[in-house]
Amino acid sequence: MKKYLSILKNNPLFAKIDERDLETMLDCLSAKVKSFDKNGIILMAGDHIDKVGIVVDGSVHIVKEDLLGNRTIIAQIEPGQIFAEAFSCAAIEKLPVSVIANVNSTVLFIDYNKIVYTCDNSCTFHHRLLENMLGILARKNILLNNKIEHISKRTIKEKVLSYLSSQAQQQEKRRFSIPFNRQELADYLCVDRSALSNELGKLRDEGIIEFNKNEFRLLAEDMNEF
């Protein structure tokens, strides 16, 4: 567990908690570490969920599939980030999404109830954990609203520019990387991959963007023009 402390201390769940206390806290929370191969199923849609996961190595995708097998990537979770907290908090009977390892990954699991309820030892950090969890849930809600804004655009061009503009704003630069390959970006924006590639080519030919794989550069000064 010690080798993951440097990653965990930057997770918002452990904000304002001294790294020296983190290992003791993880023992109290009965934290468990598990490794998964690339494309391995971490959580399956339909599972009962009462734990939160923190990626400590690799990355994972939160995926939604419809009855026809069409896949949408809800989010990509990177090292130090948390997932499944909203579903655990809501105490839903069946998980509506799957969590899949994007690459060989390692995940730390914590029982959600151990986060929000004081243990028999009356550890002082539980109040801080609860406050941190509320903050995480609020920020995740904002991120989901941002995605809704992207995919609610009427054309693929508008969806792409909305997403790329938001990435540029978040990273505070016009040249930036995105966490998706072409298929993953298509799944995230809920569009066909070929149609996405065609639109990216058009945007490049029009002098609006430049790109190489997952590296992009916005050339237009005012993206709202488009």
Secondary structure, 3 states (H helix, E strand, C coil): CHHHHHHHCCCHHHCCCCHHHHHHHHHHCCCEEEEECCCCEEECCCCCCCEEEEEEECCEEEEEECCCCCEEEEEEECCCCEECHHHHHHCCCCCCCEEEECCCEEEEEEEHHHHHCCCCCCCCCHHHHHHHHHHHHHHHHHHHHHHHHHHCCCCHHHHHHHHHHHHHHHHCCCEEECCCCHHHHHHHHCCCHHHHHHHHHHHHHCCCEEEECCEEEECCCCHHHC
